[in-house]
Amino acid sequence: MTALTVQVPDISCGHCKAAIEEVVGRVPGVTGVSVDVDSASVQIQRNADADIRAIEAAIVDAGYTVGAVVGV
Ligand SMILES: [Cu+2]
């Protein structure tokens, strides 16, 4: 299992947190997801099955912009 941090600069409130945690949590291979509103970042725990492009697509499809990705 590896950790990944995705910066999502559009995150501004608890609604964003709930929305992103829900859609990213549905991506196969994602075992944990936590949004930090203050730093506008998404902490993701994943196993080898999780496709980073699927994670990014889930965030974009929810209406947000993906910034830097750390820990790929
Ligand atoms: Cu919001």
N, CA, C, O and the ligand as a Tripos MOL2 file, in Angstrom:
@<TRIPOS>MOLECULE
protein
  289   287    73     0     0
PROTEIN
NO_CHARGES

@<TRIPOS>ATOM
      1 N           0.8500   -1.1920    0.0000 N.3       1 MET1
      2 CA          0.0000    0.0000    0.0000 C.3       1 MET1
      3 C           0.8850    1.2410    0.0000 C.2       1 MET1
      4 O           1.8800    1.3130    0.7210 O.2       1 MET1
      5 N           0.5060    2.2090   -0.8180 N.am      2 THR2
      6 CA          1.2870    3.4300   -0.9040 C.3       2 THR2
      7 C           0.3880    4.6380   -0.7030 C.2       2 THR2
      8 O          -0.8240    4.5860   -0.9080 O.2       2 THR2
      9 N           1.0240    5.7220   -0.2970 N.am      3 ALA3
     10 CA          0.2930    6.9580   -0.0730 C.3       3 ALA3
     11 C           0.5390    7.9120   -1.2350 C.2       3 ALA3
     12 O           1.5890    7.9030   -1.8770 O.2       3 ALA3
     13 N          -0.4560    8.7160   -1.4700 N.am      4 LEU4
     14 CA         -0.4140    9.6570   -2.5760 C.3       4 LEU4
     15 C          -1.0620   10.9420   -2.0810 C.2       4 LEU4
     16 O          -2.0670   10.9000   -1.3710 O.2       4 LEU4
     17 N          -0.4950   12.0740   -2.4520 N.am      5 THR5
     18 CA         -1.1340   13.3470   -2.1450 C.3       5 THR5
     19 C          -1.4260   14.0820   -3.4380 C.2       5 THR5
     20 O          -0.5360   14.2780   -4.2670 O.2       5 THR5
     21 N          -2.6700   14.4870   -3.6070 N.am      6 VAL6
     22 CA         -3.0680   15.2310   -4.7950 C.3       6 VAL6
     23 C          -3.5250   16.6230   -4.3510 C.2       6 VAL6
     24 O          -4.4210   16.7650   -3.5190 O.2       6 VAL6
     25 N          -2.8960   17.6310   -4.9180 N.am      7 GLN7
     26 CA         -3.3270   19.0010   -4.6360 C.3       7 GLN7
     27 C          -4.5280   19.3300   -5.5190 C.2       7 GLN7
     28 O          -4.5000   19.1260   -6.7330 O.2       7 GLN7
     29 N          -5.5960   19.8480   -4.8780 N.am      8 VAL8
     30 CA         -6.7900   20.2380   -5.6230 C.3       8 VAL8
     31 C          -7.1300   21.6590   -5.1740 C.2       8 VAL8
     32 O          -7.8340   21.8560   -4.1830 O.2       8 VAL8
     33 N          -6.6220   22.6450   -5.9140 N.am      9 PRO9
     34 CA         -6.7250   24.0400   -5.4430 C.3       9 PRO9
     35 C          -8.1460   24.5550   -5.2930 C.2       9 PRO9
     36 O          -8.3700   25.5280   -4.5730 O.2       9 PRO9
     37 N          -9.1230   23.9180   -5.9610 N.am     10 ASP10
     38 CA        -10.5140   24.3730   -5.8650 C.3      10 ASP10
     39 C         -11.1750   24.0300   -4.5370 C.2      10 ASP10
     40 O         -12.2400   24.5650   -4.2320 O.2      10 ASP10
     41 N         -10.5750   23.1570   -3.7440 N.am     11 ILE11
     42 CA        -11.2090   22.7560   -2.4830 C.3      11 ILE11
     43 C         -11.3210   23.9670   -1.5590 C.2      11 ILE11
     44 O         -10.3320   24.6420   -1.2700 O.2      11 ILE11
     45 N         -12.5740   24.2310   -1.0920 N.am     12 SER12
     46 CA        -12.7520   25.4130   -0.2610 C.3      12 SER12
     47 C         -13.6360   25.1860    0.9550 C.2      12 SER12
     48 O         -13.7230   26.0640    1.8140 O.2      12 SER12
     49 N         -14.2990   24.0280    1.0560 N.am     13 CYS13
     50 CA        -15.2260   23.8650    2.1710 C.3      13 CYS13
     51 C         -15.5480   22.3980    2.4230 C.2      13 CYS13
     52 O         -15.0320   21.5120    1.7410 O.2      13 CYS13
     53 N         -16.3910   22.1560    3.3900 N.am     14 GLY14
     54 CA        -16.7530   20.7930    3.7510 C.3      14 GLY14
     55 C         -17.5130   20.0610    2.6590 C.2      14 GLY14
     56 O         -17.4610   18.8340    2.5740 O.2      14 GLY14
     57 N         -18.2200   20.8170    1.8190 N.am     15 HIS15
     58 CA        -18.9100   20.1620    0.7060 C.3      15 HIS15
     59 C         -17.8890   19.5610   -0.2590 C.2      15 HIS15
     60 O         -18.0470   18.4280   -0.7150 O.2      15 HIS15
     61 N         -16.8610   20.3150   -0.5590 N.am     16 CYS16
     62 CA        -15.7990   19.8190   -1.4450 C.3      16 CYS16
     63 C         -15.1760   18.5650   -0.8400 C.2      16 CYS16
     64 O         -14.9440   17.5730   -1.5310 O.2      16 CYS16
     65 N         -14.9130   18.6280    0.4560 N.am     17 LYS17
     66 CA        -14.3000   17.4920    1.1560 C.3      17 LYS17
     67 C         -15.1590   16.2420    0.9970 C.2      17 LYS17
     68 O         -14.6540   15.1790    0.6340 O.2      17 LYS17
     69 N         -16.4600   16.3710    1.2700 N.am     18 ALA18
     70 CA        -17.3500   15.2120    1.1960 C.3      18 ALA18
     71 C         -17.4510   14.6860   -0.2260 C.2      18 ALA18
     72 O         -17.4330   13.4750   -0.4510 O.2      18 ALA18
     73 N         -17.5600   15.6020   -1.1910 N.am     19 ALA19
     74 CA        -17.7330   15.1880   -2.5850 C.3      19 ALA19
     75 C         -16.5060   14.4360   -3.0830 C.2      19 ALA19
     76 O         -16.6320   13.3930   -3.7250 O.2      19 ALA19
     77 N         -15.3360   14.9550   -2.7940 N.am     20 ILE20
     78 CA        -14.1110   14.3250   -3.2920 C.3      20 ILE20
     79 C         -13.8390   13.0160   -2.5610 C.2      20 ILE20
     80 O         -13.4240   12.0360   -3.1790 O.2      20 ILE20
     81 N         -14.0650   12.9910   -1.2740 N.am     21 GLU21
     82 CA        -13.8450   11.7420   -0.5340 C.3      21 GLU21
     83 C         -14.7670   10.6440   -1.0690 C.2      21 GLU21
     84 O         -14.3780    9.4770   -1.1270 O.2      21 GLU21
     85 N         -15.9870   11.0170   -1.4600 N.am     22 GLU22
     86 CA        -16.9070   10.0080   -1.9700 C.3      22 GLU22
     87 C         -16.4430    9.4630   -3.3190 C.2      22 GLU22
     88 O         -16.3730    8.2480   -3.5020 O.2      22 GLU22
     89 N         -16.1290   10.3440   -4.2590 N.am     23 VAL23
     90 CA        -15.8050    9.8450   -5.6100 C.3      23 VAL23
     91 C         -14.4470    9.1380   -5.6390 C.2      23 VAL23
     92 O         -14.2950    8.1220   -6.3180 O.2      23 VAL23
     93 N         -13.4750    9.6620   -4.9180 N.am     24 VAL24
     94 CA        -12.1610    9.0010   -4.9170 C.3      24 VAL24
     95 C         -12.2540    7.6620   -4.1860 C.2      24 VAL24
     96 O         -11.5830    6.6990   -4.5570 O.2      24 VAL24
     97 N         -13.0840    7.6060   -3.1530 N.am     25 GLY25
     98 CA        -13.2470    6.3650   -2.4090 C.3      25 GLY25
     99 C         -13.8340    5.2350   -3.2350 C.2      25 GLY25
    100 O         -13.7010    4.0630   -2.8850 O.2      25 GLY25
    101 N         -14.4870    5.5970   -4.3370 N.am     26 ARG26
    102 CA        -15.0970    4.5840   -5.2060 C.3      26 ARG26
    103 C         -14.1190    4.0350   -6.2360 C.2      26 ARG26
    104 O         -14.4170    3.0320   -6.8850 O.2      26 ARG26
    105 N         -12.9630    4.6640   -6.4030 N.am     27 VAL27
    106 CA        -11.9940    4.1840   -7.4000 C.3      27 VAL27
    107 C         -11.4040    2.8530   -6.9250 C.2      27 VAL27
    108 O         -10.9260    2.7490   -5.7960 O.2      27 VAL27
    109 N         -11.4400    1.8380   -7.7910 N.am     28 PRO28
    110 CA        -10.9000    0.5360   -7.3930 C.3      28 PRO28
    111 C          -9.4440    0.6290   -6.9300 C.2      28 PRO28
    112 O          -8.6140    1.2630   -7.5820 O.2      28 PRO28
    113 N          -9.1510    0.0000   -5.8120 N.am     29 GLY29
    114 CA         -7.7830   -0.0060   -5.3010 C.3      29 GLY29
    115 C          -7.4990    1.0850   -4.2890 C.2      29 GLY29
    116 O          -6.4660    1.0660   -3.6210 O.2      29 GLY29
    117 N          -8.4220    2.0450   -4.1740 N.am     30 VAL30
    118 CA         -8.2660    3.0850   -3.1530 C.3      30 VAL30
    119 C          -8.7820    2.5310   -1.8340 C.2      30 VAL30
    120 O          -9.9320    2.1010   -1.7380 O.2      30 VAL30
    121 N          -7.9240    2.5440   -0.8180 N.am     31 THR31
    122 CA         -8.2940    1.9580    0.4640 C.3      31 THR31
    123 C          -8.5850    3.0100    1.5260 C.2      31 THR31
    124 O          -9.1280    2.7060    2.5880 O.2      31 THR31
    125 N          -8.2160    4.2470    1.2250 N.am     32 GLY32
    126 CA         -8.5110    5.3120    2.1750 C.3      32 GLY32
    127 C          -8.3440    6.6630    1.5030 C.2      32 GLY32
    128 O          -7.4700    6.8350    0.6540 O.2      32 GLY32
    129 N          -9.1780    7.6200    1.8810 N.am     33 VAL33
    130 CA         -9.0490    8.9600    1.3010 C.3      33 VAL33
    131 C          -9.4740    9.9820    2.3410 C.2      33 VAL33
    132 O         -10.4930    9.8230    3.0130 O.2      33 VAL33
    133 N          -8.6740   11.0320    2.4580 N.am     34 SER34
    134 CA         -8.9710   12.0910    3.4100 C.3      34 SER34
    135 C          -8.6050   13.4390    2.8040 C.2      34 SER34
    136 O          -7.4650   13.6600    2.3930 O.2      34 SER34
    137 N          -9.5800   14.3340    2.7530 N.am     35 VAL35
    138 CA         -9.3440   15.6710    2.2110 C.3      35 VAL35
    139 C          -9.0310   16.6220    3.3520 C.2      35 VAL35
    140 O          -9.7390   16.6600    4.3580 O.2      35 VAL35
    141 N          -7.9550   17.3940    3.1830 N.am     36 ASP36
    142 CA         -7.6320   18.4640    4.1250 C.3      36 ASP36
    143 C          -7.9930   19.7920    3.4630 C.2      36 ASP36
    144 O          -7.3410   20.2210    2.5110 O.2      36 ASP36
    145 N          -9.0360   20.4330    3.9780 N.am     37 VAL37
    146 CA         -9.5430   21.6470    3.3430 C.3      37 VAL37
    147 C          -8.5120   22.7730    3.4320 C.2      37 VAL37
    148 O          -8.3080   23.5020    2.4610 O.2      37 VAL37
    149 N          -7.8640   22.9190    4.5860 N.am     38 ASP38
    150 CA         -6.9310   24.0350    4.7750 C.3      38 ASP38
    151 C          -5.8000   24.0290    3.7570 C.2      38 ASP38
    152 O          -5.3960   25.0810    3.2620 O.2      38 ASP38
    153 N          -5.2890   22.8370    3.4460 N.am     39 SER39
    154 CA         -4.1730   22.7610    2.4900 C.3      39 SER39
    155 C          -4.6510   22.3960    1.0860 C.2      39 SER39
    156 O          -3.8380   22.2170    0.1790 O.2      39 SER39
    157 N          -5.9760   22.2850    0.9060 N.am     40 ALA40
    158 CA         -6.5490   21.9380   -0.4050 C.3      40 ALA40
    159 C          -5.8640   20.7260   -1.0090 C.2      40 ALA40
    160 O          -5.4540   20.7290   -2.1700 O.2      40 ALA40
    161 N          -5.7520   19.6930   -0.1910 N.am     41 SER41
    162 CA         -5.0800   18.4910   -0.6790 C.3      41 SER41
    163 C          -5.8610   17.2430   -0.2980 C.2      41 SER41
    164 O          -6.6440   17.2270    0.6510 O.2      41 SER41
    165 N          -5.6140   16.2000   -1.0780 N.am     42 VAL42
    166 CA         -6.2920   14.9140   -0.8890 C.3      42 VAL42
    167 C          -5.2290   13.8680   -0.5800 C.2      42 VAL42
    168 O          -4.3410   13.6160   -1.3950 O.2      42 VAL42
    169 N          -5.3230   13.2570    0.6050 N.am     43 GLN43
    170 CA         -4.4180   12.1730    0.9680 C.3      43 GLN43
    171 C          -5.1010   10.8520    0.6370 C.2      43 GLN43
    172 O          -6.2240   10.5870    1.0650 O.2      43 GLN43
    173 N          -4.3990   10.0360   -0.1300 N.am     44 ILE44
    174 CA         -4.9880    8.7870   -0.6170 C.3      44 ILE44
    175 C          -4.0910    7.6160   -0.2480 C.2      44 ILE44
    176 O          -2.8770    7.6520   -0.4480 O.2      44 ILE44
    177 N          -4.7150    6.5790    0.2940 N.am     45 GLN45
    178 CA         -4.0310    5.3050    0.5080 C.3      45 GLN45
    179 C          -4.5080    4.3670   -0.5960 C.2      45 GLN45
    180 O          -5.7040    4.2850   -0.8780 O.2      45 GLN45
    181 N          -3.5770    3.6680   -1.2120 N.am     46 ARG46
    182 CA         -4.0000    2.8140   -2.3320 C.3      46 ARG46
    183 C          -3.1500    1.5690   -2.3940 C.2      46 ARG46
    184 O          -2.0320    1.5240   -1.8800 O.2      46 ARG46
    185 N          -3.7040    0.5590   -3.0340 N.am     47 ASN47
    186 CA         -2.9070   -0.6260   -3.3110 C.3      47 ASN47
    187 C          -2.5020   -0.6160   -4.7850 C.2      47 ASN47
    188 O          -2.7760    0.3470   -5.5010 O.2      47 ASN47
    189 N          -1.8550   -1.6790   -5.2310 N.am     48 ALA48
    190 CA         -1.2780   -1.6850   -6.5760 C.3      48 ALA48
    191 C          -2.3340   -1.6230   -7.6760 C.2      48 ALA48
    192 O          -2.0130   -1.3010   -8.8200 O.2      48 ALA48
    193 N          -3.5860   -1.9270   -7.3450 N.am     49 ASP49
    194 CA         -4.6320   -1.9120   -8.3680 C.3      49 ASP49
    195 C          -5.1080   -0.5060   -8.7200 C.2      49 ASP49
    196 O          -5.7480   -0.3160   -9.7540 O.2      49 ASP49
    197 N          -4.8130    0.4580   -7.8960 N.am     50 ALA50
    198 CA         -5.3520    1.7930   -8.1000 C.3      50 ALA50
    199 C          -4.5900    2.5170   -9.2090 C.2      50 ALA50
    200 O          -3.3670    2.6490   -9.1630 O.2      50 ALA50
    201 N          -5.3330    2.9730  -10.1870 N.am     51 ASP51
    202 CA         -4.7660    3.6920  -11.3240 C.3      51 ASP51
    203 C          -4.8210    5.1950  -11.0160 C.2      51 ASP51
    204 O          -5.8920    5.7580  -10.7900 O.2      51 ASP51
    205 N          -3.6510    5.8230  -11.0140 N.am     52 ILE52
    206 CA         -3.6160    7.2520  -10.7080 C.3      52 ILE52
    207 C          -4.4540    8.0550  -11.6850 C.2      52 ILE52
    208 O          -5.0550    9.0610  -11.3090 O.2      52 ILE52
    209 N          -4.5000    7.6160  -12.9390 N.am     53 ARG53
    210 CA         -5.3150    8.3580  -13.9170 C.3      53 ARG53
    211 C          -6.7980    8.2430  -13.5940 C.2      53 ARG53
    212 O          -7.5620    9.1760  -13.8420 O.2      53 ARG53
    213 N          -7.2100    7.1030  -13.0420 N.am     54 ALA54
    214 CA         -8.6180    6.9440  -12.6420 C.3      54 ALA54
    215 C          -8.9300    7.8440  -11.4550 C.2      54 ALA54
    216 O         -10.0250    8.3980  -11.3580 O.2      54 ALA54
    217 N          -7.9680    7.9870  -10.5580 N.am     55 ILE55
    218 CA         -8.1580    8.8720   -9.4060 C.3      55 ILE55
    219 C          -8.2860   10.3170   -9.8750 C.2      55 ILE55
    220 O          -9.1750   11.0450   -9.4340 O.2      55 ILE55
    221 N          -7.3910   10.7240  -10.7740 N.am     56 GLU56
    222 CA         -7.4430   12.0960  -11.2990 C.3      56 GLU56
    223 C          -8.7570   12.3280  -12.0440 C.2      56 GLU56
    224 O          -9.3730   13.3860  -11.9100 O.2      56 GLU56
    225 N          -9.1820   11.3350  -12.8290 N.am     57 ALA57
    226 CA        -10.4290   11.4730  -13.5960 C.3      57 ALA57
    227 C         -11.6250   11.6160  -12.6680 C.2      57 ALA57
    228 O         -12.5410   12.3870  -12.9550 O.2      57 ALA57
    229 N         -11.6270   10.8840  -11.5630 N.am     58 ALA58
    230 CA        -12.7390   10.9750  -10.6190 C.3      58 ALA58
    231 C         -12.8320   12.3830  -10.0350 C.2      58 ALA58
    232 O         -13.9260   12.9180   -9.8540 O.2      58 ALA58
    233 N         -11.6730   12.9770   -9.7430 N.am     59 ILE59
    234 CA        -11.6540   14.3360   -9.1810 C.3      59 ILE59
    235 C         -12.1360   15.3480  -10.2220 C.2      59 ILE59
    236 O         -12.9220   16.2430   -9.9130 O.2      59 ILE59
    237 N         -11.6560   15.1950  -11.4510 N.am     60 VAL60
    238 CA        -12.0480   16.1120  -12.5330 C.3      60 VAL60
    239 C         -13.5370   15.9750  -12.8450 C.2      60 VAL60
    240 O         -14.2270   16.9740  -13.0440 O.2      60 VAL60
    241 N         -14.0310   14.7320  -12.8880 N.am     61 ASP61
    242 CA        -15.4450   14.5020  -13.1800 C.3      61 ASP61
    243 C         -16.3450   15.1130  -12.1070 C.2      61 ASP61
    244 O         -17.4900   15.4710  -12.3800 O.2      61 ASP61
    245 N         -15.8210   15.2290  -10.8880 N.am     62 ALA62
    246 CA        -16.5980   15.8470   -9.8080 C.3      62 ALA62
    247 C         -16.5720   17.3680   -9.9000 C.2      62 ALA62
    248 O         -17.2340   18.0540   -9.1210 O.2      62 ALA62
    249 N         -15.7980   17.9000  -10.8650 N.am     63 GLY63
    250 CA        -15.8110   19.3340  -11.1070 C.3      63 GLY63
    251 C         -14.6290   20.0990  -10.5490 C.2      63 GLY63
    252 O         -14.6660   21.3250  -10.4360 O.2      63 GLY63
    253 N         -13.5670   19.3630  -10.1980 N.am     64 TYR64
    254 CA        -12.4110   20.0230   -9.5970 C.3      64 TYR64
    255 C         -11.1870   19.9310  -10.5050 C.2      64 TYR64
    256 O         -11.1540   19.1480  -11.4540 O.2      64 TYR64
    257 N         -10.2000   20.7350  -10.1940 N.am     65 THR65
    258 CA         -8.9750   20.7840  -10.9710 C.3      65 THR65
    259 C          -7.8600   20.0690  -10.2040 C.2      65 THR65
    260 O          -7.6580   20.3040   -9.0130 O.2      65 THR65
    261 N          -7.1550   19.2100  -10.8970 N.am     66 VAL66
    262 CA         -6.0470   18.4880  -10.2630 C.3      66 VAL66
    263 C          -4.7600   19.2790  -10.4360 C.2      66 VAL66
    264 O          -4.3900   19.6470  -11.5510 O.2      66 VAL66
    265 N          -4.0800   19.5360   -9.3200 N.am     67 GLY67
    266 CA         -2.7920   20.2120   -9.3500 C.3      67 GLY67
    267 C          -1.6760   19.1960   -9.2210 C.2      67 GLY67
    268 O          -1.6960   18.1500   -9.8700 O.2      67 GLY67
    269 N          -0.7110   19.5050   -8.3890 N.am     68 ALA68
    270 CA          0.4420   18.6320   -8.2370 C.3      68 ALA68
    271 C           0.0430   17.3030   -7.6070 C.2      68 ALA68
    272 O          -0.8220   17.2440   -6.7330 O.2      68 ALA68
    273 N           0.6910   16.2430   -8.0710 N.am     69 VAL69
    274 CA          0.5060   14.9090   -7.5040 C.3      69 VAL69
    275 C           1.8470   14.4880   -6.9340 C.2      69 VAL69
    276 O           2.8560   14.4780   -7.6390 O.2      69 VAL69
    277 N           1.8530   14.1350   -5.6370 N.am     70 VAL70
    278 CA          3.0940   13.7620   -4.9560 C.3      70 VAL70
    279 C           2.9970   12.3350   -4.4570 C.2      70 VAL70
    280 O           2.0100   11.9500   -3.8310 O.2      70 VAL70
    281 N           4.0370   11.5490   -4.7410 N.am     71 GLY71
    282 CA          4.0790   10.2050   -4.2020 C.3      71 GLY71
    283 C           3.7180    9.1180   -5.1920 C.2      71 GLY71
    284 O           3.4510    7.9820   -4.7990 O.2      71 GLY71
    285 N           3.7070    9.4540   -6.4780 N.am     72 VAL72
    286 CA          3.3870    8.4550   -7.5040 C.3      72 VAL72
    287 C           4.4870    7.3910   -7.5460 C.2      72 VAL72
    288 O           4.4110    6.4560   -8.3430 O.2      72 VAL72
    289 CU        -16.6120   23.4470   -1.1790 Cu       73 CU73
@<TRIPOS>BOND
     1     1     2 1
     2     2     3 1
     3     3     4 2
     4     3     5 am
     5     5     6 1
     6     6     7 1
     7     7     8 2
     8     7     9 am
     9     9    10 1
    10    10    11 1
    11    11    12 2
    12    11    13 am
    13    13    14 1
    14    14    15 1
    15    15    16 2
    16    15    17 am
    17    17    18 1
    18    18    19 1
    19    19    20 2
    20    19    21 am
    21    21    22 1
    22    22    23 1
    23    23    24 2
    24    23    25 am
    25    25    26 1
    26    26    27 1
    27    27    28 2
    28    27    29 am
    29    29    30 1
    30    30    31 1
    31    31    32 2
    32    31    33 am
    33    33    34 1
    34    34    35 1
    35    35    36 2
    36    35    37 am
    37    37    38 1
    38    38    39 1
    39    39    40 2
    40    39    41 am
    41    41    42 1
    42    42    43 1
    43    43    44 2
    44    43    45 am
    45    45    46 1
    46    46    47 1
    47    47    48 2
    48    47    49 am
    49    49    50 1
    50    50    51 1
    51    51    52 2
    52    51    53 am
    53    53    54 1
    54    54    55 1
    55    55    56 2
    56    55    57 am
    57    57    58 1
    58    58    59 1
    59    59    60 2
    60    59    61 am
    61    61    62 1
    62    62    63 1
    63    63    64 2
    64    63    65 am
    65    65    66 1
    66    66    67 1
    67    67    68 2
    68    67    69 am
    69    69    70 1
    70    70    71 1
    71    71    72 2
    72    71    73 am
    73    73    74 1
    74    74    75 1
    75    75    76 2
    76    75    77 am
    77    77    78 1
    78    78    79 1
    79    79    80 2
    80    79    81 am
    81    81    82 1
    82    82    83 1
    83    83    84 2
    84    83    85 am
    85    85    86 1
    86    86    87 1
    87    87    88 2
    88    87    89 am
    89    89    90 1
    90    90    91 1
    91    91    92 2
    92    91    93 am
    93    93    94 1
    94    94    95 1
    95    95    96 2
    96    95    97 am
    97    97    98 1
    98    98    99 1
    99    99   100 2
   100    99   101 am
   101   101   102 1
   102   102   103 1
   103   103   104 2
   104   103   105 am
   105   105   106 1
   106   106   107 1
   107   107   108 2
   108   107   109 am
   109   109   110 1
   110   110   111 1
   111   111   112 2
   112   111   113 am
   113   113   114 1
   114   114   115 1
   115   115   116 2
   116   115   117 am
   117   117   118 1
   118   118   119 1
   119   119   120 2
   120   119   121 am
   121   121   122 1
   122   122   123 1
   123   123   124 2
   124   123   125 am
   125   125   126 1
   126   126   127 1
   127   127   128 2
   128   127   129 am
   129   129   130 1
   130   130   131 1
   131   131   132 2
   132   131   133 am
   133   133   134 1
   134   134   135 1
   135   135   136 2
   136   135   137 am
   137   137   138 1
   138   138   139 1
   139   139   140 2
   140   139   141 am
   141   141   142 1
   142   142   143 1
   143   143   144 2
   144   143   145 am
   145   145   146 1
   146   146   147 1
   147   147   148 2
   148   147   149 am
   149   149   150 1
   150   150   151 1
   151   151   152 2
   152   151   153 am
   153   153   154 1
   154   154   155 1
   155   155   156 2
   156   155   157 am
   157   157   158 1
   158   158   159 1
   159   159   160 2
   160   159   161 am
   161   161   162 1
   162   162   163 1
   163   163   164 2
   164   163   165 am
   165   165   166 1
   166   166   167 1
   167   167   168 2
   168   167   169 am
   169   169   170 1
   170   170   171 1
   171   171   172 2
   172   171   173 am
   173   173   174 1
   174   174   175 1
   175   175   176 2
   176   175   177 am
   177   177   178 1
   178   178   179 1
   179   179   180 2
   180   179   181 am
   181   181   182 1
   182   182   183 1
   183   183   184 2
   184   183   185 am
   185   185   186 1
   186   186   187 1
   187   187   188 2
   188   187   189 am
   189   189   190 1
   190   190   191 1
   191   191   192 2
   192   191   193 am
   193   193   194 1
   194   194   195 1
   195   195   196 2
   196   195   197 am
   197   197   198 1
   198   198   199 1
   199   199   200 2
   200   199   201 am
   201   201   202 1
   202   202   203 1
   203   203   204 2
   204   203   205 am
   205   205   206 1
   206   206   207 1
   207   207   208 2
   208   207   209 am
   209   209   210 1
   210   210   211 1
   211   211   212 2
   212   211   213 am
   213   213   214 1
   214   214   215 1
   215   215   216 2
   216   215   217 am
   217   217   218 1
   218   218   219 1
   219   219   220 2
   220   219   221 am
   221   221   222 1
   222   222   223 1
   223   223   224 2
   224   223   225 am
   225   225   226 1
   226   226   227 1
   227   227   228 2
   228   227   229 am
   229   229   230 1
   230   230   231 1
   231   231   232 2
   232   231   233 am
   233   233   234 1
   234   234   235 1
   235   235   236 2
   236   235   237 am
   237   237   238 1
   238   238   239 1
   239   239   240 2
   240   239   241 am
   241   241   242 1
   242   242   243 1
   243   243   244 2
   244   243   245 am
   245   245   246 1
   246   246   247 1
   247   247   248 2
   248   247   249 am
   249   249   250 1
   250   250   251 1
   251   251   252 2
   252   251   253 am
   253   253   254 1
   254   254   255 1
   255   255   256 2
   256   255   257 am
   257   257   258 1
   258   258   259 1
   259   259   260 2
   260   259   261 am
   261   261   262 1
   262   262   263 1
   263   263   264 2
   264   263   265 am
   265   265   266 1
   266   266   267 1
   267   267   268 2
   268   267   269 am
   269   269   270 1
   270   270   271 1
   271   271   272 2
   272   271   273 am
   273   273   274 1
   274   274   275 1
   275   275   276 2
   276   275   277 am
   277   277   278 1
   278   278   279 1
   279   279   280 2
   280   279   281 am
   281   281   282 1
   282   282   283 1
   283   283   284 2
   284   283   285 am
   285   285   286 1
   286   286   287 1
   287   287   288 2
@<TRIPOS>SUBSTRUCTURE
     1 MET1         2 RESIDUE 1 A MET
     2 THR2         6 RESIDUE 1 A THR
     3 ALA3        10 RESIDUE 1 A ALA
     4 LEU4        14 RESIDUE 1 A LEU
     5 THR5        18 RESIDUE 1 A THR
     6 VAL6        22 RESIDUE 1 A VAL
     7 GLN7        26 RESIDUE 1 A GLN
     8 VAL8        30 RESIDUE 1 A VAL
     9 PRO9        34 RESIDUE 1 A PRO
    10 ASP10       38 RESIDUE 1 A ASP
    11 ILE11       42 RESIDUE 1 A ILE
    12 SER12       46 RESIDUE 1 A SER
    13 CYS13       50 RESIDUE 1 A CYS
    14 GLY14       54 RESIDUE 1 A GLY
    15 HIS15       58 RESIDUE 1 A HIS
    16 CYS16       62 RESIDUE 1 A CYS
    17 LYS17       66 RESIDUE 1 A LYS
    18 ALA18       70 RESIDUE 1 A ALA
    19 ALA19       74 RESIDUE 1 A ALA
    20 ILE20       78 RESIDUE 1 A ILE
    21 GLU21       82 RESIDUE 1 A GLU
    22 GLU22       86 RESIDUE 1 A GLU
    23 VAL23       90 RESIDUE 1 A VAL
    24 VAL24       94 RESIDUE 1 A VAL
    25 GLY25       98 RESIDUE 1 A GLY
    26 ARG26      102 RESIDUE 1 A ARG
    27 VAL27      106 RESIDUE 1 A VAL
    28 PRO28      110 RESIDUE 1 A PRO
    29 GLY29      114 RESIDUE 1 A GLY
    30 VAL30      118 RESIDUE 1 A VAL
    31 THR31      122 RESIDUE 1 A THR
    32 GLY32      126 RESIDUE 1 A GLY
    33 VAL33      130 RESIDUE 1 A VAL
    34 SER34      134 RESIDUE 1 A SER
    35 VAL35      138 RESIDUE 1 A VAL
    36 ASP36      142 RESIDUE 1 A ASP
    37 VAL37      146 RESIDUE 1 A VAL
    38 ASP38      150 RESIDUE 1 A ASP
    39 SER39      154 RESIDUE 1 A SER
    40 ALA40      158 RESIDUE 1 A ALA
    41 SER41      162 RESIDUE 1 A SER
    42 VAL42      166 RESIDUE 1 A VAL
    43 GLN43      170 RESIDUE 1 A GLN
    44 ILE44      174 RESIDUE 1 A ILE
    45 GLN45      178 RESIDUE 1 A GLN
    46 ARG46      182 RESIDUE 1 A ARG
    47 ASN47      186 RESIDUE 1 A ASN
    48 ALA48      190 RESIDUE 1 A ALA
    49 ASP49      194 RESIDUE 1 A ASP
    50 ALA50      198 RESIDUE 1 A ALA
    51 ASP51      202 RESIDUE 1 A ASP
    52 ILE52      206 RESIDUE 1 A ILE
    53 ARG53      210 RESIDUE 1 A ARG
    54 ALA54      214 RESIDUE 1 A ALA
    55 ILE55      218 RESIDUE 1 A ILE
    56 GLU56      222 RESIDUE 1 A GLU
    57 ALA57      226 RESIDUE 1 A ALA
    58 ALA58      230 RESIDUE 1 A ALA
    59 ILE59      234 RESIDUE 1 A ILE
    60 VAL60      238 RESIDUE 1 A VAL
    61 ASP61      242 RESIDUE 1 A ASP
    62 ALA62      246 RESIDUE 1 A ALA
    63 GLY63      250 RESIDUE 1 A GLY
    64 TYR64      254 RESIDUE 1 A TYR
    65 THR65      258 RESIDUE 1 A THR
    66 VAL66      262 RESIDUE 1 A VAL
    67 GLY67      266 RESIDUE 1 A GLY
    68 ALA68      270 RESIDUE 1 A ALA
    69 VAL69      274 RESIDUE 1 A VAL
    70 VAL70      278 RESIDUE 1 A VAL
    71 GLY71      282 RESIDUE 1 A GLY
    72 VAL72      286 RESIDUE 1 A VAL
    73 CU73       289 GROUP 0 **** ****
